[in-house]
């Protein structure tokens, strides 16, 4: 089982991770396994290179951003993206788990920008670009198959990356899970991607941390968040307008309904907008009975307790299949 594999993996690497700074090059004989990297900026990330990596083949790259207070190894465990059998478009993937920073002014640890408590003294967008540059300096990566996903605050940051002009054209597709959709993630306005962006959003209906039905300014926490059903439809509308070259700020139309609605698992509803339209696709899973958790049958994400267990695993097949479907259009390389 995946849980057993990751338990053993964590034990095997406890105290034995290969630690390297960004001055070290692996171009002659690239390392595989767990590699802890430190960039010249001092920022760190965990890189997992599968045993199936071949230096003469361009491989997919996935960045996975943890939630507030989280850390790289935990994100690896709950997503299971380092599982050796996973393939994107038939190829083993390299998985990166970036580490967030603290903000003592808010008494918050391991956080990302795209939230009111984000640390404004660092540049998380540049950190993402530096990670990609560092990995691609040492490994053979398919520039058309870079992907971003994240959970909670990391999910909000993933949504922010989809909205930023420079990073919307850096990744082929995005997958925020139970994202914290504050305005700092451009959830209400200010979202200006440079192209139509494929997005796969999964959210537990019982989530009380980043509520499925949104939150008003009067309801506390760190600020208002949209009803995710509206947020999804806005993305579908945004993609249509970007594809038609229409100024989305000057045209107001009714939010589109999903093209298809299906029930792939018990307690799970899947909606697809712009189905069959390539990079315009917006896909969403709404999961009854699930709290603030990355969906898995083993309940690996305890942040969703007492509703941390789903009737299916999101990473495989859903996320892997979605990423496999999408490549960055050549005009953005």
C-alpha positions in Angstrom: 0.0 0.0 0.0 1.1 3.6 -0.6 1.0 4.3 3.1 3.5 1.5 3.9 5.8 2.7 1.1 5.9 6.2 2.5 6.4 5.1 6.1 9.4 3.0 5.0 10.6 5.8 2.8 10.5 8.3 5.6 12.4 5.9 7.9 14.9 5.1 5.3 15.7 8.7 4.7 15.5 9.9 8.3 18.8 11.7 8.9 20.2 10.4 5.6 18.9 12.9 3.1 21.5 14.2 0.6 21.9 17.8 1.2 23.3 20.0 -1.6 23.6 23.7 -2.2 22.8 25.2 -5.6 26.5 25.4 -6.5 26.6 21.7 -6.9 26.0 20.3 -10.4 24.9 16.7 -11.2 25.1 17.0 -15.0 27.8 14.2 -15.3 26.0 11.7 -13.0 22.7 13.0 -11.7 21.6 11.9 -8.3 18.4 10.1 -7.7 16.3 9.7 -4.5 15.7 12.4 -1.9 17.8 15.5 -2.4 17.6 18.6 -0.1 18.5 21.7 -2.0 19.5 25.2 -0.7 19.5 28.0 -3.2 21.8 31.1 -3.0 18.8 33.0 -1.6 18.8 30.6 1.4 15.5 29.2 0.4 15.2 25.4 0.5 13.2 22.6 -1.3 13.1 18.9 -1.3 13.5 17.2 -4.6 12.6 13.6 -5.3 14.2 12.0 -8.4 12.8 8.6 -9.3 15.1 5.6 -9.9 13.5 5.5 -13.4 15.0 8.9 -14.3 17.0 8.9 -17.6 19.2 11.8 -18.3 18.7 11.6 -22.0 14.9 11.8 -21.7 12.9 14.9 -20.9 10.8 14.2 -17.7 7.8 15.9 -16.2 8.2 18.2 -13.2 5.6 18.8 -10.4 5.9 21.4 -7.7 3.7 20.7 -4.6 3.2 23.5 -2.1 2.3 22.6 1.5 -0.2 24.5 3.7 0.5 27.1 6.4 2.5 25.5 9.2 3.4 22.6 7.0 6.7 21.3 5.6 8.1 19.6 2.6 8.2 16.0 3.8 4.6 16.2 5.0 3.5 17.4 1.6 5.3 14.6 0.0 3.5 12.1 2.4 0.0 13.3 1.9 0.2 13.8 -1.9 2.2 10.5 -2.5 3.7 12.2 -5.6 7.1 10.5 -4.9 5.5 7.0 -5.3 7.8 5.3 -7.9 5.1 3.9 -10.0 3.5 7.2 -11.0 3.8 8.3 -14.6 2.8 11.5 -16.3 2.3 10.8 -20.0 4.1 7.5 -19.6 7.2 9.0 -17.9 8.5 9.0 -14.3 8.1 12.5 -12.8 10.4 14.6 -10.7 8.6 16.0 -7.6 9.6 19.2 -5.8 8.3 20.1 -2.3 9.3 23.8 -1.6 9.6 25.0 1.9 7.6 28.1 3.0 9.0 30.8 5.3 7.9 32.2 8.6 6.2 35.6 9.4 6.8 36.5 13.0 4.6 39.6 12.7 1.6 37.2 12.3 3.1 34.4 14.4 2.8 32.2 11.4 5.2 29.5 10.3 6.0 28.0 6.9 3.7 30.1 4.8 3.3 31.4 1.2 2.3 34.7 -0.2 -1.3 34.7 -1.5 -2.7 35.2 2.0 -3.0 38.2 4.3 -0.3 36.7 6.6 2.2 36.2 3.7 5.7 37.3 4.3 6.2 40.4 2.2 9.9 40.5 2.8 10.5 37.5 0.5 9.5 36.9 -3.2 7.8 33.5 -3.4 7.2 34.0 -7.2 10.9 34.4 -7.8 11.6 31.4 -5.5 9.4 29.3 -7.8 11.4 30.5 -10.8 14.7 29.8 -9.0 13.6 26.3 -8.2 12.8 25.5 -11.8 16.1 27.0 -13.0 18.0 25.0 -10.4 16.3 21.7 -11.2 16.6 22.2 -15.0 20.3 23.0 -14.6 20.9 19.5 -13.3 18.1 17.3 -14.8 16.5 16.9 -18.1 13.0 18.4 -17.8 10.3 18.7 -20.4 9.5 22.5 -20.4 6.0 21.7 -21.8 5.3 19.4 -18.8 5.8 21.5 -15.6 2.9 21.4 -13.2 1.9 23.1 -9.9 -0.3 21.9 -7.1 -0.9 22.8 -3.5 -3.0 22.4 -0.4 -4.7 25.1 1.7 -2.3 28.1 1.8 -0.2 26.3 -0.7 -3.4 25.8 -2.8 -4.1 29.5 -2.6 -0.5 30.1 -3.8 -1.0 27.6 -6.6 -4.1 29.6 -7.6 -2.0 32.8 -7.5 0.6 31.2 -9.8 -2.2 30.5 -12.3 -3.2 34.2 -12.2 0.2 35.7 -12.5 1.2 36.5 -16.1 4.7 35.2 -15.8 3.9 31.9 -14.0 0.6 31.1 -15.9 2.8 30.6 -18.9 5.5 28.7 -16.9 3.3 25.7 -16.0 1.1 23.5 -18.2 -1.7 23.1 -15.6 -2.5 23.8 -11.9 -4.3 21.8 -9.2 -5.3 23.6 -5.9 -6.7 21.4 -3.2 -8.9 23.0 -0.5 -7.2 26.3 -1.3 -7.2 29.3 0.9 -8.8 31.7 -1.6 -8.1 35.1 -0.1 -7.9 38.2 -2.3 -4.1 37.9 -2.1 -4.6 34.8 -4.3 -6.6 37.1 -6.7 -9.7 35.2 -5.9 -12.1 38.2 -6.3 -10.2 40.5 -8.8 -6.8 41.1 -10.2 -6.4 37.7 -11.8 -4.5 38.3 -15.1 -3.1 35.1 -16.6 -1.3 35.4 -19.9 -3.2 32.5 -21.5 -6.2 30.2 -20.8 -5.1 28.0 -17.9 -6.2 24.3 -17.2 -7.2 23.9 -13.5 -8.3 20.9 -11.5 -9.8 21.9 -8.1 -10.7 19.4 -5.4 -12.5 20.5 -2.2 -14.1 18.7 0.8 -17.6 20.0 1.4 -17.1 19.6 5.2 -14.0 21.8 5.1 -14.3 24.3 8.0 -10.8 25.8 7.5 -11.3 27.0 3.9 -15.1 26.7 3.6 -16.5 25.2 0.5 -19.3 27.7 0.5 -17.0 30.7 1.2 -16.7 33.1 4.0 -17.9 36.7 4.5 -15.7 39.4 6.1 -18.0 39.2 9.2 -17.2 35.5 9.7 -13.7 36.0 11.0 -10.5 34.1 10.1 -8.1 36.0 7.8 -10.6 37.5 5.4 -13.4 36.7 3.0 -13.2 33.8 0.6 -15.5 33.1 -2.4 -17.9 30.2 -2.7 -15.7 27.7 -4.6 -18.6 27.0 -7.0 -18.5 30.6 -8.2 -14.7 30.7 -8.2 -14.6 27.6 -10.6 -17.2 29.1 -13.0 -15.3 32.4 -13.1 -12.2 30.5 -14.2 -14.2 28.7 -16.9 -15.5 32.1 -18.1 -12.1 33.7 -17.9 -10.6 30.9 -20.1 -13.3 31.3 -22.7 -12.7 35.1 -22.8 -8.9 34.7 -23.0 -9.3 32.2 -25.9 -11.6 34.6 -27.8 -9.3 37.6 -27.1 -12.2 39.5 -25.5 -11.3 42.0 -22.8 -12.6 40.1 -19.8 -12.8 43.3 -17.7 -15.2 45.0 -20.1 -17.6 42.2 -20.9 -20.0 40.8 -18.3 -21.8 37.6 -19.0 -23.6 35.0 -17.1 -21.3 32.5 -15.4 -21.3 29.2 -17.5 -22.7 26.0 -16.2 -20.5 22.9 -16.3 -20.6 20.9 -19.5 -20.7 17.6 -17.7 -21.5 16.4 -14.2 -20.6 12.9 -13.1 -20.2 10.8 -9.9 -16.9 8.9 -10.2 -16.9 7.8 -6.6 -19.2 7.5 -3.6 -19.7 11.0 -2.2 -17.8 12.6 -5.1 -19.2 14.9 -7.8 -17.0 15.9 -10.8 -17.8 18.9 -12.9 -16.0 19.8 -16.2 -16.2 23.1 -17.9 -15.0 23.7 -21.5 -14.7 19.9 -22.0 -12.6 18.9 -25.0 -11.2 22.4 -25.4 -7.7 21.7 -24.4 -6.1 24.4 -22.2 -9.6 25.9 -21.5 -10.6 23.0 -19.3 -11.7 23.5 -15.8 -12.3 20.4 -13.7 -13.6 20.1 -10.2 -14.3 17.5 -7.5 -16.6 18.2 -4.7 -16.3 15.6 -1.9 -19.1 15.0 0.6 -17.9 14.0 4.1 -14.4 15.3 3.6 -12.9 18.1 5.6 -9.7 20.1 5.1 -7.8 17.2 3.5 -6.0 16.1 0.4 -8.3 13.2 -0.6 -7.0 9.7 0.1 -8.6 6.5 1.2 -6.0 6.2 4.0 -6.7 9.6 5.6 -3.1 10.7 5.3 -3.9 14.4 5.7 -4.8 14.8 9.4 -5.5 18.5 8.9 -9.0 17.3 7.8 -9.7 15.4 11.1 -12.2 14.1 11.9 -13.2 14.0 8.2 -9.8 13.3 6.7 -10.7 10.1 4.7 -12.1 10.0 1.2 -13.6 7.2 -0.8 -10.8 7.6 -3.4 -7.2 8.8 -4.0 -7.0 12.1 -5.7 -3.3 11.9 -6.8 -3.7 8.8 -8.8 -5.5 8.5 -11.0 -7.2 11.9 -11.0 -4.3 14.4 -10.7 -1.9 12.3 -12.7 -4.4 11.7 -15.6 -5.2 15.5 -15.6 -1.6 16.5 -15.8 -0.9 13.9 -18.5 -3.6 15.4 -20.6 -2.1 18.9 -20.6 1.1 20.3 -22.2 2.1 23.9 -22.3 1.5 25.3 -25.8 4.7 25.7 -27.7 4.1 29.5 -28.2 4.8 29.9 -24.4 8.2 28.2 -24.4 
